[in-house]
Amino acid sequence: MFKNLFTQRLKELIAFSNKMQKDICTDLNITRQKLTKWKLGYNEPSIDEIIMLATYFNVTSDYLLGLEDETGAKVKFDIKDTK
């Protein structure tokens, strides 16, 4: 569940940024393959990379990970649903 929210939100943030993926990669000093794998859910970013993405897109890491909504309200999950 968390992975799906992360990939969905990352795709949305990239789209809303109105920047080309290659420009985002240049700004973040990452490869296009890395960003593509994150977007598709093949790989997950490290904690440092999550912080970098959140800072770049001006959102919280909790929002990026799906732990809060657009308003900043915490999202409640049933821990059994995350396994």
mmCIF file of the N, C-alpha and C atoms, coordinates in Angstrom:
data_MODEL
# 
_entry.id   MODEL 
# 
loop_
_atom_site.group_PDB 
_atom_site.id 
_atom_site.type_symbol 
_atom_site.label_atom_id 
_atom_site.label_alt_id 
_atom_site.label_comp_id 
_atom_site.label_asym_id 
_atom_site.label_entity_id 
_atom_site.label_seq_id 
_atom_site.pdbx_PDB_ins_code 
_atom_site.Cartn_x 
_atom_site.Cartn_y 
_atom_site.Cartn_z 
_atom_site.occupancy 
_atom_site.B_iso_or_equiv 
_atom_site.pdbx_formal_charge 
_atom_site.auth_seq_id 
_atom_site.auth_comp_id 
_atom_site.auth_asym_id 
_atom_site.auth_atom_id 
_atom_site.pdbx_PDB_model_num 
ATOM 1   N N  . MET A 1 1  ? 0.817  -1.190 0.000   1.00 0.00 ? 1  MET A N  1 
ATOM 2   C CA . MET A 1 1  ? 0.000  0.000  0.000   1.00 0.00 ? 1  MET A CA 1 
ATOM 3   C C  . MET A 1 1  ? 0.863  1.256  0.000   1.00 0.00 ? 1  MET A C  1 
ATOM 4   N N  . PHE A 1 2  ? 1.870  1.314  0.875   1.00 0.00 ? 2  PHE A N  1 
ATOM 5   C CA . PHE A 1 2  ? 2.718  2.504  0.949   1.00 0.00 ? 2  PHE A CA 1 
ATOM 6   C C  . PHE A 1 2  ? 3.456  2.730  -0.365  1.00 0.00 ? 2  PHE A C  1 
ATOM 7   N N  . LYS A 1 3  ? 3.952  1.654  -0.981  1.00 0.00 ? 3  LYS A N  1 
ATOM 8   C CA . LYS A 1 3  ? 4.689  1.794  -2.234  1.00 0.00 ? 3  LYS A CA 1 
ATOM 9   C C  . LYS A 1 3  ? 3.795  2.410  -3.305  1.00 0.00 ? 3  LYS A C  1 
ATOM 10  N N  . ASN A 1 4  ? 2.544  1.977  -3.381  1.00 0.00 ? 4  ASN A N  1 
ATOM 11  C CA . ASN A 1 4  ? 1.630  2.516  -4.379  1.00 0.00 ? 4  ASN A CA 1 
ATOM 12  C C  . ASN A 1 4  ? 1.390  3.998  -4.167  1.00 0.00 ? 4  ASN A C  1 
ATOM 13  N N  . LEU A 1 5  ? 1.231  4.420  -2.931  1.00 0.00 ? 5  LEU A N  1 
ATOM 14  C CA . LEU A 1 5  ? 1.028  5.838  -2.643  1.00 0.00 ? 5  LEU A CA 1 
ATOM 15  C C  . LEU A 1 5  ? 2.268  6.646  -2.999  1.00 0.00 ? 5  LEU A C  1 
ATOM 16  N N  . PHE A 1 6  ? 3.431  6.128  -2.681  1.00 0.00 ? 6  PHE A N  1 
ATOM 17  C CA . PHE A 1 6  ? 4.665  6.831  -3.014  1.00 0.00 ? 6  PHE A CA 1 
ATOM 18  C C  . PHE A 1 6  ? 4.784  7.022  -4.523  1.00 0.00 ? 6  PHE A C  1 
ATOM 19  N N  . THR A 1 7  ? 4.615  5.950  -5.286  1.00 0.00 ? 7  THR A N  1 
ATOM 20  C CA . THR A 1 7  ? 4.772  6.064  -6.736  1.00 0.00 ? 7  THR A CA 1 
ATOM 21  C C  . THR A 1 7  ? 3.724  7.000  -7.330  1.00 0.00 ? 7  THR A C  1 
ATOM 22  N N  . GLN A 1 8  ? 2.498  6.910  -6.840  1.00 0.00 ? 8  GLN A N  1 
ATOM 23  C CA . GLN A 1 8  ? 1.434  7.788  -7.332  1.00 0.00 ? 8  GLN A CA 1 
ATOM 24  C C  . GLN A 1 8  ? 1.766  9.251  -7.049  1.00 0.00 ? 8  GLN A C  1 
ATOM 25  N N  . ARG A 1 9  ? 2.180  9.535  -5.842  1.00 0.00 ? 9  ARG A N  1 
ATOM 26  C CA . ARG A 1 9  ? 2.485  10.914 -5.476  1.00 0.00 ? 9  ARG A CA 1 
ATOM 27  C C  . ARG A 1 9  ? 3.715  11.441 -6.201  1.00 0.00 ? 9  ARG A C  1 
ATOM 28  N N  . LEU A 1 10 ? 4.724  10.601 -6.377  1.00 0.00 ? 10 LEU A N  1 
ATOM 29  C CA . LEU A 1 10 ? 5.906  11.029 -7.109  1.00 0.00 ? 10 LEU A CA 1 
ATOM 30  C C  . LEU A 1 10 ? 5.541  11.388 -8.547  1.00 0.00 ? 10 LEU A C  1 
ATOM 31  N N  . LYS A 1 11 ? 4.737  10.546 -9.193  1.00 0.00 ? 11 LYS A N  1 
ATOM 32  C CA . LYS A 1 11 ? 4.306  10.830 -10.563 1.00 0.00 ? 11 LYS A CA 1 
ATOM 33  C C  . LYS A 1 11 ? 3.542  12.154 -10.620 1.00 0.00 ? 11 LYS A C  1 
ATOM 34  N N  . GLU A 1 12 ? 2.652  12.370 -9.659  1.00 0.00 ? 12 GLU A N  1 
ATOM 35  C CA . GLU A 1 12 ? 1.874  13.613 -9.623  1.00 0.00 ? 12 GLU A CA 1 
ATOM 36  C C  . GLU A 1 12 ? 2.779  14.825 -9.428  1.00 0.00 ? 12 GLU A C  1 
ATOM 37  N N  . LEU A 1 13 ? 3.725  14.723 -8.518  1.00 0.00 ? 13 LEU A N  1 
ATOM 38  C CA . LEU A 1 13 ? 4.625  15.845 -8.263  1.00 0.00 ? 13 LEU A CA 1 
ATOM 39  C C  . LEU A 1 13 ? 5.468  16.176 -9.495  1.00 0.00 ? 13 LEU A C  1 
ATOM 40  N N  . ILE A 1 14 ? 5.915  15.158 -10.187 1.00 0.00 ? 14 ILE A N  1 
ATOM 41  C CA . ILE A 1 14 ? 6.682  15.382 -11.410 1.00 0.00 ? 14 ILE A CA 1 
ATOM 42  C C  . ILE A 1 14 ? 5.804  16.077 -12.449 1.00 0.00 ? 14 ILE A C  1 
ATOM 43  N N  . ALA A 1 15 ? 4.580  15.591 -12.622 1.00 0.00 ? 15 ALA A N  1 
ATOM 44  C CA . ALA A 1 15 ? 3.668  16.189 -13.603 1.00 0.00 ? 15 ALA A CA 1 
ATOM 45  C C  . ALA A 1 15 ? 3.349  17.638 -13.259 1.00 0.00 ? 15 ALA A C  1 
ATOM 46  N N  . PHE A 1 16 ? 3.064  17.907 -11.992 1.00 0.00 ? 16 PHE A N  1 
ATOM 47  C CA . PHE A 1 16 ? 2.698  19.266 -11.568 1.00 0.00 ? 16 PHE A CA 1 
ATOM 48  C C  . PHE A 1 16 ? 3.886  20.222 -11.570 1.00 0.00 ? 16 PHE A C  1 
ATOM 49  N N  . SER A 1 17 ? 5.092  19.682 -11.588 1.00 0.00 ? 17 SER A N  1 
ATOM 50  C CA . SER A 1 17 ? 6.270  20.549 -11.583 1.00 0.00 ? 17 SER A CA 1 
ATOM 51  C C  . SER A 1 17 ? 6.470  21.253 -12.921 1.00 0.00 ? 17 SER A C  1 
ATOM 52  N N  . ASN A 1 18 ? 5.841  20.718 -13.973 1.00 0.00 ? 18 ASN A N  1 
ATOM 53  C CA . ASN A 1 18 ? 6.003  21.256 -15.333 1.00 0.00 ? 18 ASN A CA 1 
ATOM 54  C C  . ASN A 1 18 ? 7.456  21.253 -15.786 1.00 0.00 ? 18 ASN A C  1 
ATOM 55  N N  . LYS A 1 19 ? 8.238  20.333 -15.231 1.00 0.00 ? 19 LYS A N  1 
ATOM 56  C CA . LYS A 1 19 ? 9.630  20.179 -15.645 1.00 0.00 ? 19 LYS A CA 1 
ATOM 57  C C  . LYS A 1 19 ? 9.780  18.846 -16.356 1.00 0.00 ? 19 LYS A C  1 
ATOM 58  N N  . MET A 1 20 ? 10.726 18.794 -17.239 1.00 0.00 ? 20 MET A N  1 
ATOM 59  C CA . MET A 1 20 ? 11.029 17.531 -17.898 1.00 0.00 ? 20 MET A CA 1 
ATOM 60  C C  . MET A 1 20 ? 11.791 16.638 -16.917 1.00 0.00 ? 20 MET A C  1 
ATOM 61  N N  . GLN A 1 21 ? 11.582 15.337 -17.071 1.00 0.00 ? 21 GLN A N  1 
ATOM 62  C CA . GLN A 1 21 ? 12.235 14.388 -16.165 1.00 0.00 ? 21 GLN A CA 1 
ATOM 63  C C  . GLN A 1 21 ? 13.745 14.549 -16.196 1.00 0.00 ? 21 GLN A C  1 
ATOM 64  N N  . LYS A 1 22 ? 14.317 14.802 -17.355 1.00 0.00 ? 22 LYS A N  1 
ATOM 65  C CA . LYS A 1 22 ? 15.776 14.951 -17.443 1.00 0.00 ? 22 LYS A CA 1 
ATOM 66  C C  . LYS A 1 22 ? 16.256 16.163 -16.644 1.00 0.00 ? 22 LYS A C  1 
ATOM 67  N N  . ASP A 1 23 ? 15.444 17.227 -16.602 1.00 0.00 ? 23 ASP A N  1 
ATOM 68  C CA . ASP A 1 23 ? 15.817 18.412 -15.832 1.00 0.00 ? 23 ASP A CA 1 
ATOM 69  C C  . ASP A 1 23 ? 15.742 18.149 -14.330 1.00 0.00 ? 23 ASP A C  1 
ATOM 70  N N  . ILE A 1 24 ? 14.731 17.402 -13.917 1.00 0.00 ? 24 ILE A N  1 
ATOM 71  C CA . ILE A 1 24 ? 14.611 17.027 -12.501 1.00 0.00 ? 24 ILE A CA 1 
ATOM 72  C C  . ILE A 1 24 ? 15.818 16.183 -12.096 1.00 0.00 ? 24 ILE A C  1 
ATOM 73  N N  . CYS A 1 25 ? 16.186 15.249 -12.941 1.00 0.00 ? 25 CYS A N  1 
ATOM 74  C CA . CYS A 1 25 ? 17.340 14.394 -12.647 1.00 0.00 ? 25 CYS A CA 1 
ATOM 75  C C  . CYS A 1 25 ? 18.625 15.208 -12.554 1.00 0.00 ? 25 CYS A C  1 
ATOM 76  N N  . THR A 1 26 ? 18.775 16.175 -13.438 1.00 0.00 ? 26 THR A N  1 
ATOM 77  C CA . THR A 1 26 ? 19.948 17.045 -13.381 1.00 0.00 ? 26 THR A CA 1 
ATOM 78  C C  . THR A 1 26 ? 19.949 17.846 -12.088 1.00 0.00 ? 26 THR A C  1 
ATOM 79  N N  . ASP A 1 27 ? 18.796 18.424 -11.738 1.00 0.00 ? 27 ASP A N  1 
ATOM 80  C CA . ASP A 1 27 ? 18.684 19.202 -10.500 1.00 0.00 ? 27 ASP A CA 1 
ATOM 81  C C  . ASP A 1 27 ? 19.025 18.366 -9.267  1.00 0.00 ? 27 ASP A C  1 
ATOM 82  N N  . LEU A 1 28 ? 18.583 17.110 -9.273  1.00 0.00 ? 28 LEU A N  1 
ATOM 83  C CA . LEU A 1 28 ? 18.778 16.230 -8.112  1.00 0.00 ? 28 LEU A CA 1 
ATOM 84  C C  . LEU A 1 28 ? 20.076 15.418 -8.181  1.00 0.00 ? 28 LEU A C  1 
ATOM 85  N N  . ASN A 1 29 ? 20.766 15.512 -9.319  1.00 0.00 ? 29 ASN A N  1 
ATOM 86  C CA . ASN A 1 29 ? 22.003 14.764 -9.516  1.00 0.00 ? 29 ASN A CA 1 
ATOM 87  C C  . ASN A 1 29 ? 21.779 13.250 -9.383  1.00 0.00 ? 29 ASN A C  1 
ATOM 88  N N  . ILE A 1 30 ? 20.721 12.780 -10.062 1.00 0.00 ? 30 ILE A N  1 
ATOM 89  C CA . ILE A 1 30 ? 20.419 11.348 -10.107 1.00 0.00 ? 30 ILE A CA 1 
ATOM 90  C C  . ILE A 1 30 ? 20.245 10.957 -11.574 1.00 0.00 ? 30 ILE A C  1 
ATOM 91  N N  . THR A 1 31 ? 20.305 9.662  -11.855 1.00 0.00 ? 31 THR A N  1 
ATOM 92  C CA . THR A 1 31 ? 20.119 9.193  -13.219 1.00 0.00 ? 31 THR A CA 1 
ATOM 93  C C  . THR A 1 31 ? 18.632 9.112  -13.550 1.00 0.00 ? 31 THR A C  1 
ATOM 94  N N  . ARG A 1 32 ? 18.346 9.156  -14.846 1.00 0.00 ? 32 ARG A N  1 
ATOM 95  C CA . ARG A 1 32 ? 16.952 9.000  -15.287 1.00 0.00 ? 32 ARG A CA 1 
ATOM 96  C C  . ARG A 1 32 ? 16.448 7.602  -14.940 1.00 0.00 ? 32 ARG A C  1 
ATOM 97  N N  . GLN A 1 33 ? 17.339 6.614  -15.006 1.00 0.00 ? 33 GLN A N  1 
ATOM 98  C CA . GLN A 1 33 ? 16.932 5.248  -14.670 1.00 0.00 ? 33 GLN A CA 1 
ATOM 99  C C  . GLN A 1 33 ? 16.471 5.164  -13.219 1.00 0.00 ? 33 GLN A C  1 
ATOM 100 N N  . LYS A 1 34 ? 17.182 5.844  -12.323 1.00 0.00 ? 34 LYS A N  1 
ATOM 101 C CA . LYS A 1 34 ? 16.825 5.813  -10.907 1.00 0.00 ? 34 LYS A CA 1 
ATOM 102 C C  . LYS A 1 34 ? 15.435 6.401  -10.705 1.00 0.00 ? 34 LYS A C  1 
ATOM 103 N N  . LEU A 1 35 ? 15.183 7.562  -11.294 1.00 0.00 ? 35 LEU A N  1 
ATOM 104 C CA . LEU A 1 35 ? 13.880 8.204  -11.140 1.00 0.00 ? 35 LEU A CA 1 
ATOM 105 C C  . LEU A 1 35 ? 12.771 7.351  -11.759 1.00 0.00 ? 35 LEU A C  1 
ATOM 106 N N  . THR A 1 36 ? 13.042 6.771  -12.907 1.00 0.00 ? 36 THR A N  1 
ATOM 107 C CA . THR A 1 36 ? 12.056 5.910  -13.560 1.00 0.00 ? 36 THR A CA 1 
ATOM 108 C C  . THR A 1 36 ? 11.738 4.689  -12.702 1.00 0.00 ? 36 THR A C  1 
ATOM 109 N N  . LYS A 1 37 ? 12.742 4.079  -12.112 1.00 0.00 ? 37 LYS A N  1 
ATOM 110 C CA . LYS A 1 37 ? 12.517 2.913  -11.255 1.00 0.00 ? 37 LYS A CA 1 
ATOM 111 C C  . LYS A 1 37 ? 11.710 3.281  -10.021 1.00 0.00 ? 37 LYS A C  1 
ATOM 112 N N  . TRP A 1 38 ? 11.927 4.476  -9.472  1.00 0.00 ? 38 TRP A N  1 
ATOM 113 C CA . TRP A 1 38 ? 11.103 4.934  -8.349  1.00 0.00 ? 38 TRP A CA 1 
ATOM 114 C C  . TRP A 1 38 ? 9.666  5.134  -8.796  1.00 0.00 ? 38 TRP A C  1 
ATOM 115 N N  . LYS A 1 39 ? 9.475  5.768  -9.944  1.00 0.00 ? 39 LYS A N  1 
ATOM 116 C CA . LYS A 1 39 ? 8.129  6.042  -10.453 1.00 0.00 ? 39 LYS A CA 1 
ATOM 117 C C  . LYS A 1 39 ? 7.355  4.762  -10.724 1.00 0.00 ? 39 LYS A C  1 
ATOM 118 N N  . LEU A 1 40 ? 8.048  3.731  -11.192 1.00 0.00 ? 40 LEU A N  1 
ATOM 119 C CA . LEU A 1 40 ? 7.395  2.471  -11.523 1.00 0.00 ? 40 LEU A CA 1 
ATOM 120 C C  . LEU A 1 40 ? 7.311  1.510  -10.346 1.00 0.00 ? 40 LEU A C  1 
ATOM 121 N N  . GLY A 1 41 ? 7.962  1.851  -9.246  1.00 0.00 ? 41 GLY A N  1 
ATOM 122 C CA . GLY A 1 41 ? 7.915  0.999  -8.066  1.00 0.00 ? 41 GLY A CA 1 
ATOM 123 C C  . GLY A 1 41 ? 8.886  -0.155 -8.086  1.00 0.00 ? 41 GLY A C  1 
ATOM 124 N N  . TYR A 1 42 ? 9.848  -0.129 -9.007  1.00 0.00 ? 42 TYR A N  1 
ATOM 125 C CA . TYR A 1 42 ? 10.847 -1.202 -9.061  1.00 0.00 ? 42 TYR A CA 1 
ATOM 126 C C  . TYR A 1 42 ? 11.864 -1.074 -7.933  1.00 0.00 ? 42 TYR A C  1 
ATOM 127 N N  . ASN A 1 43 ? 12.204 0.141  -7.582  1.00 0.00 ? 43 ASN A N  1 
ATOM 128 C CA . ASN A 1 43 ? 13.138 0.424  -6.489  1.00 0.00 ? 43 ASN A CA 1 
ATOM 129 C C  . ASN A 1 43 ? 12.511 1.471  -5.581  1.00 0.00 ? 43 ASN A C  1 
ATOM 130 N N  . GLU A 1 44 ? 13.026 1.548  -4.371  1.00 0.00 ? 44 GLU A N  1 
ATOM 131 C CA . GLU A 1 44 ? 12.575 2.563  -3.427  1.00 0.00 ? 44 GLU A CA 1 
ATOM 132 C C  . GLU A 1 44 ? 13.746 3.455  -3.045  1.00 0.00 ? 44 GLU A C  1 
ATOM 133 N N  . PRO A 1 45 ? 13.483 4.738  -2.874  1.00 0.00 ? 45 PRO A N  1 
ATOM 134 C CA . PRO A 1 45 ? 14.561 5.638  -2.482  1.00 0.00 ? 45 PRO A CA 1 
ATOM 135 C C  . PRO A 1 45 ? 14.980 5.409  -1.034  1.00 0.00 ? 45 PRO A C  1 
ATOM 136 N N  . SER A 1 46 ? 16.217 5.748  -0.749  1.00 0.00 ? 46 SER A N  1 
ATOM 137 C CA . SER A 1 46 ? 16.709 5.693  0.636   1.00 0.00 ? 46 SER A CA 1 
ATOM 138 C C  . SER A 1 46 ? 16.072 6.831  1.431   1.00 0.00 ? 46 SER A C  1 
ATOM 139 N N  . ILE A 1 47 ? 16.283 6.844  2.711   1.00 0.00 ? 47 ILE A N  1 
ATOM 140 C CA . ILE A 1 47 ? 15.763 7.923  3.557   1.00 0.00 ? 47 ILE A CA 1 
ATOM 141 C C  . ILE A 1 47 ? 16.314 9.264  3.088   1.00 0.00 ? 47 ILE A C  1 
ATOM 142 N N  . ASP A 1 48 ? 17.596 9.326  2.821   1.00 0.00 ? 48 ASP A N  1 
ATOM 143 C CA . ASP A 1 48 ? 18.197 10.579 2.339   1.00 0.00 ? 48 ASP A CA 1 
ATOM 144 C C  . ASP A 1 48 ? 17.581 11.018 1.013   1.00 0.00 ? 48 ASP A C  1 
ATOM 145 N N  . GLU A 1 49 ? 17.285 10.060 0.142   1.00 0.00 ? 49 GLU A N  1 
ATOM 146 C CA . GLU A 1 49 ? 16.681 10.398 -1.147  1.00 0.00 ? 49 GLU A CA 1 
ATOM 147 C C  . GLU A 1 49 ? 15.234 10.851 -0.986  1.00 0.00 ? 49 GLU A C  1 
ATOM 148 N N  . ILE A 1 50 ? 14.516 10.275 -0.029  1.00 0.00 ? 50 ILE A N  1 
ATOM 149 C CA . ILE A 1 50 ? 13.150 10.730 0.255   1.00 0.00 ? 50 ILE A CA 1 
ATOM 150 C C  . ILE A 1 50 ? 13.173 12.176 0.741   1.00 0.00 ? 50 ILE A C  1 
ATOM 151 N N  . ILE A 1 51 ? 14.100 12.486 1.609   1.00 0.00 ? 51 ILE A N  1 
ATOM 152 C CA . ILE A 1 51 ? 14.238 13.863 2.099   1.00 0.00 ? 51 ILE A CA 1 
ATOM 153 C C  . ILE A 1 51 ? 14.580 14.795 0.934   1.00 0.00 ? 51 ILE A C  1 
ATOM 154 N N  . MET A 1 52 ? 15.469 14.355 0.064   1.00 0.00 ? 52 MET A N  1 
ATOM 155 C CA . MET A 1 52 ? 15.845 15.156 -1.093  1.00 0.00 ? 52 MET A CA 1 
ATOM 156 C C  . MET A 1 52 ? 14.632 15.425 -1.991  1.00 0.00 ? 52 MET A C  1 
ATOM 157 N N  . LEU A 1 53 ? 13.843 14.395 -2.267  1.00 0.00 ? 53 LEU A N  1 
ATOM 158 C CA . LEU A 1 53 ? 12.655 14.551 -3.099  1.00 0.00 ? 53 LEU A CA 1 
ATOM 159 C C  . LEU A 1 53 ? 11.631 15.472 -2.446  1.00 0.00 ? 53 LEU A C  1 
ATOM 160 N N  . ALA A 1 54 ? 11.393 15.276 -1.155  1.00 0.00 ? 54 ALA A N  1 
ATOM 161 C CA . ALA A 1 54 ? 10.427 16.112 -0.440  1.00 0.00 ? 54 ALA A CA 1 
ATOM 162 C C  . ALA A 1 54 ? 10.859 17.575 -0.457  1.00 0.00 ? 54 ALA A C  1 
ATOM 163 N N  . THR A 1 55 ? 12.129 17.816 -0.243  1.00 0.00 ? 55 THR A N  1 
ATOM 164 C CA . THR A 1 55 ? 12.651 19.182 -0.268  1.00 0.00 ? 55 THR A CA 1 
ATOM 165 C C  . THR A 1 55 ? 12.523 19.774 -1.664  1.00 0.00 ? 55 THR A C  1 
ATOM 166 N N  . TYR A 1 56 ? 12.875 19.010 -2.666  1.00 0.00 ? 56 TYR A N  1 
ATOM 167 C CA . TYR A 1 56 ? 12.835 19.482 -4.052  1.00 0.00 ? 56 TYR A CA 1 
ATOM 168 C C  . TYR A 1 56 ? 11.413 19.871 -4.470  1.00 0.00 ? 56 TYR A C  1 
ATOM 169 N N  . PHE A 1 57 ? 10.443 19.024 -4.118  1.00 0.00 ? 57 PHE A N  1 
ATOM 170 C CA . PHE A 1 57 ? 9.066  19.280 -4.523  1.00 0.00 ? 57 PHE A CA 1 
ATOM 171 C C  . PHE A 1 57 ? 8.282  20.103 -3.491  1.00 0.00 ? 57 PHE A C  1 
ATOM 172 N N  . ASN A 1 58 ? 8.971  20.519 -2.435  1.00 0.00 ? 58 ASN A N  1 
ATOM 173 C CA . ASN A 1 58 ? 8.370  21.365 -1.402  1.00 0.00 ? 58 ASN A CA 1 
ATOM 174 C C  . ASN A 1 58 ? 7.149  20.715 -0.746  1.00 0.00 ? 58 ASN A C  1 
ATOM 175 N N  . VAL A 1 59 ? 7.307  19.447 -0.390  1.00 0.00 ? 59 VAL A N  1 
ATOM 176 C CA . VAL A 1 59 ? 6.284  18.704 0.344   1.00 0.00 ? 59 VAL A CA 1 
ATOM 177 C C  . VAL A 1 59 ? 6.964  18.041 1.529   1.00 0.00 ? 59 VAL A C  1 
ATOM 178 N N  . THR A 1 60 ? 6.188  17.490 2.423   1.00 0.00 ? 60 THR A N  1 
ATOM 179 C CA . THR A 1 60 ? 6.785  16.768 3.538   1.00 0.00 ? 60 THR A CA 1 
ATOM 180 C C  . THR A 1 60 ? 7.091  15.329 3.115   1.00 0.00 ? 60 THR A C  1 
ATOM 181 N N  . SER A 1 61 ? 8.016  14.718 3.806   1.00 0.00 ? 61 SER A N  1 
ATOM 182 C CA . SER A 1 61 ? 8.299  13.313 3.523   1.00 0.00 ? 61 SER A CA 1 
ATOM 183 C C  . SER A 1 61 ? 7.078  12.456 3.859   1.00 0.00 ? 61 SER A C  1 
ATOM 184 N N  . ASP A 1 62 ? 6.317  12.846 4.879   1.00 0.00 ? 62 ASP A N  1 
ATOM 185 C CA . ASP A 1 62 ? 5.096  12.112 5.211   1.00 0.00 ? 62 ASP A CA 1 
ATOM 186 C C  . ASP A 1 62 ? 4.087  12.168 4.071   1.00 0.00 ? 62 ASP A C  1 
ATOM 187 N N  . TYR A 1 63 ? 3.960  13.317 3.433   1.00 0.00 ? 63 TYR A N  1 
ATOM 188 C CA . TYR A 1 63 ? 3.059  13.405 2.277   1.00 0.00 ? 63 TYR A CA 1 
ATOM 189 C C  . TYR A 1 63 ? 3.556  12.494 1.159   1.00 0.00 ? 63 TYR A C  1 
ATOM 190 N N  . LEU A 1 64 ? 4.825  12.567 0.862   1.00 0.00 ? 64 LEU A N  1 
ATOM 191 C CA . LEU A 1 64 ? 5.404  11.764 -0.209  1.00 0.00 ? 64 LEU A CA 1 
ATOM 192 C C  . LEU A 1 64 ? 5.208  10.272 0.044   1.00 0.00 ? 64 LEU A C  1 
ATOM 193 N N  . LEU A 1 65 ? 5.286  9.874  1.290   1.00 0.00 ? 65 LEU A N  1 
ATOM 194 C CA . LEU A 1 65 ? 5.132  8.462  1.651   1.00 0.00 ? 65 LEU A CA 1 
ATOM 195 C C  . LEU A 1 65 ? 3.679  8.043  1.849   1.00 0.00 ? 65 LEU A C  1 
ATOM 196 N N  . GLY A 1 66 ? 2.762  9.008  1.782   1.00 0.00 ? 66 GLY A N  1 
ATOM 197 C CA . GLY A 1 66 ? 1.347  8.682  1.943   1.00 0.00 ? 66 GLY A CA 1 
ATOM 198 C C  . GLY A 1 66 ? 0.873  8.659  3.377   1.00 0.00 ? 66 GLY A C  1 
ATOM 199 N N  . LEU A 1 67 ? 1.662  9.225  4.289   1.00 0.00 ? 67 LEU A N  1 
ATOM 200 C CA . LEU A 1 67 ? 1.302  9.225  5.703   1.00 0.00 ? 67 LEU A CA 1 
ATOM 201 C C  . LEU A 1 67 ? 0.481  10.449 6.107   1.00 0.00 ? 67 LEU A C  1 
ATOM 202 N N  . GLU A 1 68 ? 0.387  11.424 5.201   1.00 0.00 ? 68 GLU A N  1 
ATOM 203 C CA . GLU A 1 68 ? -0.494 12.554 5.425   1.00 0.00 ? 68 GLU A CA 1 
ATOM 204 C C  . GLU A 1 68 ? -1.081 12.986 4.084   1.00 0.00 ? 68 GLU A C  1 
ATOM 205 N N  . ASP A 1 69 ? -2.218 13.684 4.157   1.00 0.00 ? 69 ASP A N  1 
ATOM 206 C CA . ASP A 1 69 ? -2.854 14.132 2.926   1.00 0.00 ? 69 ASP A CA 1 
ATOM 207 C C  . ASP A 1 69 ? -2.387 15.535 2.560   1.00 0.00 ? 69 ASP A C  1 
ATOM 208 N N  . GLU A 1 70 ? -3.022 16.114 1.558   1.00 0.00 ? 70 GLU A N  1 
ATOM 209 C CA . GLU A 1 70 ? -2.609 17.422 1.054   1.00 0.00 ? 70 GLU A CA 1 
ATOM 210 C C  . GLU A 1 70 ? -2.718 18.524 2.103   1.00 0.00 ? 70 GLU A C  1 
ATOM 211 N N  . THR A 1 71 ? -3.627 18.346 3.067   1.00 0.00 ? 71 THR A N  1 
ATOM 212 C CA . THR A 1 71 ? -3.827 19.368 4.091   1.00 0.00 ? 71 THR A CA 1 
ATOM 213 C C  . THR A 1 71 ? -2.831 19.246 5.235   1.00 0.00 ? 71 THR A C  1 
ATOM 214 N N  . GLY A 1 72 ? -2.102 18.163 5.274   1.00 0.00 ? 72 GLY A N  1 
ATOM 215 C CA . GLY A 1 72 ? -1.171 17.916 6.367   1.00 0.00 ? 72 GLY A CA 1 
ATOM 216 C C  . GLY A 1 72 ? -1.755 17.021 7.452   1.00 0.00 ? 72 GLY A C  1 
ATOM 217 N N  . ALA A 1 73 ? -3.019 16.618 7.268   1.00 0.00 ? 73 ALA A N  1 
ATOM 218 C CA . ALA A 1 73 ? -3.652 15.728 8.243   1.00 0.00 ? 73 ALA A CA 1 
ATOM 219 C C  . ALA A 1 73 ? -3.058 14.329 8.115   1.00 0.00 ? 73 ALA A C  1 
ATOM 220 N N  . LYS A 1 74 ? -2.796 13.725 9.239   1.00 0.00 ? 74 LYS A N  1 
ATOM 221 C CA . LYS A 1 74 ? -2.237 12.374 9.239   1.00 0.00 ? 74 LYS A CA 1 
ATOM 222 C C  . LYS A 1 74 ? -3.287 11.385 8.744   1.00 0.00 ? 74 LYS A C  1 
ATOM 223 N N  . VAL A 1 75 ? -2.849 10.433 7.944   1.00 0.00 ? 75 VAL A N  1 
ATOM 224 C CA . VAL A 1 75 ? -3.714 9.394  7.407   1.00 0.00 ? 75 VAL A CA 1 
ATOM 225 C C  . VAL A 1 75 ? -3.623 8.200  8.337   1.00 0.00 ? 75 VAL A C  1 
ATOM 226 N N  . LYS A 1 76 ? -4.753 7.643  8.670   1.00 0.00 ? 76 LYS A N  1 
ATOM 227 C CA . LYS A 1 76 ? -4.767 6.476  9.569   1.00 0.00 ? 76 LYS A CA 1 
ATOM 228 C C  . LYS A 1 76 ? -4.827 5.199  8.725   1.00 0.00 ? 76 LYS A C  1 
ATOM 229 N N  . PHE A 1 77 ? -3.970 4.270  9.069   1.00 0.00 ? 77 PHE A N  1 
ATOM 230 C CA . PHE A 1 77 ? -3.920 2.980  8.396   1.00 0.00 ? 77 PHE A CA 1 
ATOM 231 C C  . PHE A 1 77 ? -4.131 1.877  9.414   1.00 0.00 ? 77 PHE A C  1 
ATOM 232 N N  . ASP A 1 78 ? -4.794 0.835  8.985   1.00 0.00 ? 78 ASP A N  1 
ATOM 233 C CA . ASP A 1 78 ? -4.882 -0.370 9.799   1.00 0.00 ? 78 ASP A CA 1 
ATOM 234 C C  . ASP A 1 78 ? -3.581 -1.128 9.530   1.00 0.00 ? 78 ASP A C  1 
ATOM 235 N N  . ILE A 1 79 ? -2.792 -1.338 10.548  1.00 0.00 ? 79 ILE A N  1 
ATOM 236 C CA . ILE A 1 79 ? -1.480 -1.956 10.383  1.00 0.00 ? 79 ILE A CA 1 
ATOM 237 C C  . ILE A 1 79 ? -1.573 -3.308 9.692   1.00 0.00 ? 79 ILE A C  1 
ATOM 238 N N  . LYS A 1 80 ? -2.694 -4.013 9.818   1.00 0.00 ? 80 LYS A N  1 
ATOM 239 C CA . LYS A 1 80 ? -2.868 -5.302 9.161   1.00 0.00 ? 80 LYS A CA 1 
ATOM 240 C C  . LYS A 1 80 ? -2.931 -5.142 7.646   1.00 0.00 ? 80 LYS A C  1 
ATOM 241 N N  . ASP A 1 81 ? -3.383 -3.981 7.151   1.00 0.00 ? 81 ASP A N  1 
ATOM 242 C CA . ASP A 1 81 ? -3.509 -3.743 5.713   1.00 0.00 ? 81 ASP A CA 1 
ATOM 243 C C  . ASP A 1 81 ? -2.180 -3.449 5.051   1.00 0.00 ? 81 ASP A C  1 
ATOM 244 N N  . THR A 1 82 ? -1.128 -3.184 5.825   1.00 0.00 ? 82 THR A N  1 
ATOM 245 C CA . THR A 1 82 ? 0.157  -2.825 5.244   1.00 0.00 ? 82 THR A CA 1 
ATOM 246 C C  . THR A 1 82 ? 1.059  -4.029 5.019   1.00 0.00 ? 82 THR A C  1 
ATOM 247 N N  . LYS A 1 83 ? 0.650  -5.184 5.447   1.00 0.00 ? 83 LYS A N  1 
ATOM 248 C CA . LYS A 1 83 ? 1.495  -6.381 5.301   1.00 0.00 ? 83 LYS A CA 1 
ATOM 249 C C  . LYS A 1 83 ? 1.241  -7.073 3.994   1.00 0.00 ? 83 LYS A C  1 
# 
